Amino acid sequence: MSLLGIHSFIYRLKNDSAIRSAFQRRDKDAFGGFDLTDDEKAALRSGDVATLYRLGVHPLLLAPYSRYAGLARSKYQATLAPLKGLRQLHS
């Protein structure tokens, strides 16, 4: 697992219009230069916020990612609701 790779990708997705555009086009090159496994890329491509949450993605990154992945807020919340309390977050 490369949690740092996922966090780095989402951070860049928020701040780099070229990566954001490639991601929204579902271009496989959007993940170039990031240390991600095939499963992590698949979860990111498909908007699988439940898997990303289970992998340890911080909610402050997961929420904006979900918007770029095209998930409605209600779908995002409904997907994560059953996972509430699964992880203990630390600051």
C-alpha positions as a Markdown table, in Angstrom:
| # | Residue | x | y | z |
|---|---|---|---|---|
| 1 | Met | 0.0 | 0.0 | 0.0 |
| 2 | Ser | 1.2 | 3.5 | -0.8 |
| 3 | Leu | -0.9 | 5.8 | 1.3 |
| 4 | Leu | 1.5 | 8.7 | 0.7 |
| 5 | Gly | 1.1 | 8.1 | -3.0 |
| 6 | Ile | -2.7 | 8.3 | -2.8 |
| 7 | His | -2.5 | 11.5 | -0.6 |
| 8 | Ser | 0.0 | 13.0 | -3.0 |
| 9 | Phe | -2.2 | 12.3 | -6.0 |
| 10 | Ile | -5.3 | 13.8 | -4.4 |
| 11 | Tyr | -3.4 | 16.9 | -3.3 |
| 12 | Arg | -2.1 | 17.3 | -6.8 |
| 13 | Leu | -5.6 | 16.6 | -8.2 |
| 14 | Lys | -6.8 | 19.6 | -6.2 |
| 15 | Asn | -3.9 | 21.9 | -7.1 |
| 16 | Asp | -2.8 | 20.9 | -10.6 |
| 17 | Ser | -5.2 | 21.6 | -13.5 |
| 18 | Ala | -3.4 | 19.3 | -15.9 |
| 19 | Ile | -3.7 | 16.3 | -13.6 |
| 20 | Arg | -7.3 | 17.2 | -12.8 |
| 21 | Ser | -8.1 | 17.4 | -16.5 |
| 22 | Ala | -6.4 | 14.0 | -17.2 |
| 23 | Phe | -8.2 | 12.4 | -14.3 |
| 24 | Gln | -11.6 | 13.7 | -15.4 |
| 25 | Arg | -10.9 | 12.4 | -18.9 |
| 26 | Arg | -10.1 | 9.1 | -17.3 |
| 27 | Asp | -6.7 | 9.2 | -18.9 |
| 28 | Lys | -4.4 | 6.4 | -17.5 |
| 29 | Asp | -1.5 | 8.8 | -17.6 |
| 30 | Ala | -3.1 | 10.9 | -14.8 |
| 31 | Phe | -1.4 | 8.6 | -12.3 |
| 32 | Gly | 2.1 | 8.9 | -13.9 |
| 33 | Gly | 4.8 | 9.7 | -11.3 |
| 34 | Phe | 2.7 | 8.6 | -8.3 |
| 35 | Asp | 3.6 | 5.5 | -6.3 |
| 36 | Leu | 0.3 | 3.7 | -6.6 |
| 37 | Thr | -0.6 | 0.0 | -6.8 |
| 38 | Asp | -3.0 | -1.2 | -9.5 |
| 39 | Asp | -5.7 | -1.6 | -6.9 |
| 40 | Glu | -5.2 | 2.0 | -5.7 |
| 41 | Lys | -5.4 | 3.3 | -9.2 |
| 42 | Ala | -8.6 | 1.3 | -9.8 |
| 43 | Ala | -10.2 | 2.7 | -6.6 |
| 44 | Leu | -9.2 | 6.3 | -7.6 |
| 45 | Arg | -10.5 | 5.8 | -11.2 |
| 46 | Ser | -13.8 | 4.4 | -10.1 |
| 47 | Gly | -14.5 | 6.8 | -7.3 |
| 48 | Asp | -14.5 | 4.0 | -4.7 |
| 49 | Val | -14.4 | 6.2 | -1.6 |
| 50 | Ala | -15.2 | 3.3 | 0.7 |
| 51 | Thr | -12.1 | 1.4 | -0.4 |
| 52 | Leu | -10.0 | 4.6 | -0.2 |
| 53 | Tyr | -11.3 | 5.3 | 3.3 |
| 54 | Arg | -10.4 | 1.7 | 4.4 |
| 55 | Leu | -6.9 | 2.2 | 2.9 |
| 56 | Gly | -6.5 | 5.1 | 5.3 |
| 57 | Val | -7.1 | 8.2 | 3.1 |
| 58 | His | -7.8 | 11.2 | 5.3 |
| 59 | Pro | -11.3 | 12.5 | 5.1 |
| 60 | Leu | -10.0 | 16.1 | 4.5 |
| 61 | Leu | -8.6 | 14.7 | 1.2 |
| 62 | Leu | -11.3 | 12.2 | 0.5 |
| 63 | Ala | -14.2 | 14.8 | 0.5 |
| 64 | Pro | -12.7 | 17.0 | -2.3 |
| 65 | Tyr | -11.5 | 14.0 | -4.2 |
| 66 | Ser | -15.1 | 12.7 | -4.2 |
| 67 | Arg | -16.2 | 15.9 | -6.0 |
| 68 | Tyr | -13.5 | 15.5 | -8.7 |
| 69 | Ala | -14.6 | 11.9 | -9.1 |
| 70 | Gly | -18.2 | 13.1 | -9.8 |
| 71 | Leu | -19.8 | 11.8 | -6.6 |
| 72 | Ala | -22.8 | 13.7 | -5.3 |
| 73 | Arg | -22.4 | 14.8 | -1.6 |
| 74 | Ser | -25.4 | 12.6 | -0.7 |
| 75 | Lys | -23.8 | 9.5 | -2.3 |
| 76 | Tyr | -20.4 | 10.3 | -0.7 |
| 77 | Gln | -22.1 | 10.5 | 2.8 |
| 78 | Ala | -24.2 | 7.4 | 2.3 |
| 79 | Thr | -21.2 | 5.4 | 1.2 |
| 80 | Leu | -19.1 | 6.4 | 4.2 |
| 81 | Ala | -21.9 | 6.2 | 6.8 |
| 82 | Pro | -21.6 | 2.5 | 7.4 |
| 83 | Leu | -17.8 | 2.9 | 7.9 |
| 84 | Lys | -18.2 | 5.5 | 10.7 |
| 85 | Gly | -16.1 | 4.5 | 13.7 |
| 86 | Leu | -14.1 | 2.0 | 11.7 |
| 87 | Arg | -10.9 | 4.1 | 12.0 |
| 88 | Gln | -9.6 | 6.3 | 14.7 |
| 89 | Leu | -8.2 | 9.5 | 13.2 |
| 90 | His | -5.3 | 11.3 | 14.8 |
| 91 | Ser | -4.2 | 14.9 | 14.2 |
